[in-house]
Amino acid sequence: MTNKTPPANRAANSPAPNSSPPATVSLPPEVRAASLKTLDGVSLKLSDYADKVVVLNLWATWCGPCRLEMPELVKMSNEYKARGLVVLGVATTYNEHDDQAHVKEFIKSQNVPYQIIWDDGTLANPLVQAVQGRGVIPQSFVVSRDGRIVKHFTGFSPYSTPQLLRQAIEDALNEKG
C-alpha cells in the first residue's frame, strides 16, 4: 500500500504565485497510466489526453483562493477547448473529508463544465512531488502534449495568475512537438 499523505491541505493566497518549476518536468509514467475516477464515476487516465494540453488544478470547496480561481479556469476551458486544451479539476478525498456529494453540489452550483477527478492522492501527491512543490492549494499544472509539466502555479492572485496561466496555455498550445 502506498503512502497517501495529503500534499495539498491548506489554502495559499500568495500575491506572487510561483509560476514555473525550475525546468520542465516529465510526468512519471505511472502517473500518466494511473486509472483515475471522476466525480461521475468515469474512469480516465492522463495518457488519454496525449494529444491535448492539460491544466490540472488542485482545489477544495472550502478554499477561498480556489473559489476565486475557478471562474477563470472555466473561462479558459471554454476559450481554449477548440484548440486542444483540457482542464481537469482535482478534488482530493482528504481535503473534502471524503464527501463526494458536497463536491458535486458545489460544482453544479458553480456551473463548472470540465471534469473533476475524485483523487485519493494517486494523482495529487506525485504531481506536487514532481515539481518539489509545497502542500498548499490551489495549485495548477500546465502539462504539454508530450507529458511535461511546463508551468506550475501555487496559490492564486486575481491580478497576475490568470494572465500568467493564459500565457502558459498559449505557449503549450503553440509548441511544435
C-alpha positions as CSV (number, residue, x, y, z in Angstrom):
1,M,0.0,0.0,0.0
2,T,1.4,3.4,-0.9
3,N,1.6,6.3,1.4
4,K,-1.2,8.8,0.5
5,T,-0.4,11.7,2.8
6,P,-2.1,14.9,1.7
7,P,0.2,17.2,-0.3
8,A,-2.3,20.0,-0.5
9,N,-4.2,20.6,2.7
10,R,-4.0,24.3,3.3
11,A,-5.1,27.3,1.2
12,A,-2.5,29.6,-0.3
13,N,-3.3,33.2,-1.2
14,S,0.1,34.5,-2.3
15,P,0.3,37.8,-4.1
16,A,3.1,36.5,-6.3
17,P,2.4,32.8,-7.1
18,N,5.2,30.5,-8.2
19,S,4.8,30.3,-12.0
20,S,7.2,27.6,-13.0
21,P,9.1,24.6,-11.9
22,P,12.9,25.0,-12.2
23,A,12.8,23.3,-15.6
24,T,10.2,21.3,-17.4
25,V,9.5,18.0,-15.6
26,S,8.1,14.9,-17.2
27,L,5.1,13.3,-15.6
28,P,6.2,9.9,-14.3
29,P,4.9,7.1,-16.5
30,E,2.9,5.6,-13.6
31,V,1.1,8.9,-13.1
32,R,0.2,9.1,-16.8
33,A,-1.1,5.5,-16.7
34,A,-2.9,5.6,-13.4
35,S,-6.6,4.9,-13.5
36,L,-8.4,7.8,-12.1
37,K,-12.1,8.3,-11.4
38,T,-14.2,11.5,-12.0
39,L,-16.9,12.6,-9.6
40,D,-19.3,11.0,-12.1
41,G,-17.6,7.6,-11.8
42,V,-16.0,7.8,-15.2
43,S,-12.5,6.2,-15.5
44,L,-9.8,8.1,-17.2
45,K,-6.0,8.3,-17.5
46,L,-3.8,11.3,-18.2
47,S,-2.4,9.3,-21.1
48,D,-5.9,9.6,-22.7
49,Y,-5.1,13.2,-23.3
50,A,-1.7,12.7,-25.0
51,D,-2.7,14.9,-27.9
52,K,-4.0,17.7,-25.6
53,V,-2.6,20.4,-23.4
54,V,-3.9,19.7,-19.9
55,V,-4.4,22.0,-17.0
56,L,-4.6,20.1,-13.7
57,N,-6.0,22.2,-10.9
58,L,-5.8,21.0,-7.2
59,W,-8.5,22.8,-5.2
60,A,-11.1,22.4,-2.5
61,T,-14.7,23.7,-1.9
62,W,-13.6,25.5,1.3
63,C,-10.6,27.2,-0.2
64,G,-11.2,30.9,-0.8
65,P,-8.4,31.4,-3.4
66,C,-9.7,28.2,-5.2
67,R,-13.2,29.7,-5.4
68,L,-11.7,32.9,-6.9
69,E,-9.7,30.9,-9.4
70,M,-12.5,28.6,-10.6
71,P,-14.4,31.1,-12.8
72,E,-11.1,31.9,-14.5
73,L,-10.4,28.2,-15.2
74,V,-14.0,27.9,-16.6
75,K,-13.3,30.8,-19.0
76,M,-10.0,29.3,-20.1
77,S,-11.6,25.9,-20.6
78,N,-14.3,27.4,-22.8
79,E,-11.9,29.7,-24.7
80,Y,-9.2,27.2,-25.5
81,K,-11.1,23.9,-25.8
82,A,-11.4,24.0,-29.6
83,R,-7.6,24.5,-29.7
84,G,-6.9,21.3,-27.7
85,L,-7.0,22.4,-24.0
86,V,-8.5,20.1,-21.4
87,V,-9.0,21.4,-17.8
88,L,-9.3,18.8,-15.1
89,G,-10.1,19.8,-11.5
90,V,-8.6,17.6,-8.8
91,A,-10.6,17.3,-5.6
92,T,-9.0,15.2,-3.0
93,T,-10.8,12.9,-0.6
94,Y,-8.8,14.2,2.3
95,N,-9.4,17.9,1.5
96,E,-13.1,17.2,1.1
97,H,-13.5,14.9,4.1
98,D,-14.5,12.1,1.6
99,D,-17.8,14.0,0.9
100,Q,-18.2,13.5,-2.8
101,A,-21.9,14.6,-2.7
102,H,-20.9,18.0,-1.3
103,V,-18.3,18.5,-4.1
104,K,-20.9,17.5,-6.8
105,E,-23.3,20.1,-5.4
106,F,-20.6,22.8,-5.4
107,I,-19.5,22.0,-9.0
108,K,-23.1,22.1,-10.1
109,S,-23.8,25.5,-8.3
110,Q,-20.7,27.0,-10.0
111,N,-21.6,25.7,-13.5
112,V,-18.2,24.1,-13.9
113,P,-18.1,22.4,-17.3
114,Y,-14.9,20.5,-17.0
115,Q,-14.4,17.1,-15.4
116,I,-13.4,16.8,-11.7
117,I,-11.2,13.9,-10.7
118,W,-12.0,12.5,-7.3
119,D,-8.5,11.7,-6.1
120,D,-7.2,9.7,-3.1
121,G,-3.7,11.1,-3.5
122,T,-2.8,8.9,-6.5
123,L,-2.5,12.0,-8.7
124,A,-2.0,14.9,-6.3
125,N,0.9,13.5,-4.4
126,P,3.1,12.7,-7.4
127,L,2.3,16.0,-9.1
128,V,3.4,18.0,-6.1
129,Q,6.5,15.9,-5.6
130,A,7.4,16.1,-9.3
131,V,7.8,19.9,-9.0
132,Q,9.2,19.8,-5.5
133,G,6.1,21.7,-4.5
134,R,4.5,22.6,-1.2
135,G,1.4,21.2,0.3
136,V,-0.9,24.1,-0.5
137,I,-4.0,24.8,-2.6
138,P,-4.8,25.9,-5.2
139,Q,-2.1,24.5,-7.4
140,S,-2.2,24.3,-11.2
141,F,0.0,22.3,-13.5
142,V,0.1,23.0,-17.3
143,V,1.0,19.8,-19.0
144,S,2.2,19.7,-22.6
145,R,1.0,17.3,-25.2
146,D,4.1,15.2,-24.6
147,G,3.5,14.9,-20.9
148,R,5.8,17.5,-19.5
149,I,4.8,19.9,-16.7
150,V,5.8,23.1,-18.4
151,K,4.4,25.5,-15.8
152,H,3.4,25.1,-12.2
153,F,1.4,27.7,-10.2
154,T,1.0,27.8,-6.4
155,G,-1.7,30.0,-4.9
156,F,-3.9,32.4,-6.8
157,S,-3.6,36.2,-7.3
158,P,-6.5,37.7,-9.3
159,Y,-4.0,40.3,-10.5
160,S,-1.4,38.1,-12.0
161,T,-2.3,34.4,-12.1
162,P,-5.0,34.5,-14.9
163,Q,-2.6,36.3,-17.3
164,L,0.4,34.1,-16.5
165,L,-1.8,30.9,-16.8
166,R,-3.1,32.1,-20.2
167,Q,0.4,32.7,-21.4
168,A,1.5,29.2,-20.3
169,I,-1.5,27.7,-22.1
170,E,-0.8,29.7,-25.3
171,D,2.9,28.6,-25.2
172,A,2.0,25.0,-24.7
173,L,-0.7,25.0,-27.4
174,N,1.7,26.7,-29.8
175,E,4.5,24.2,-29.1
176,K,5.5,22.1,-32.0
177,G,6.1,18.6,-30.9
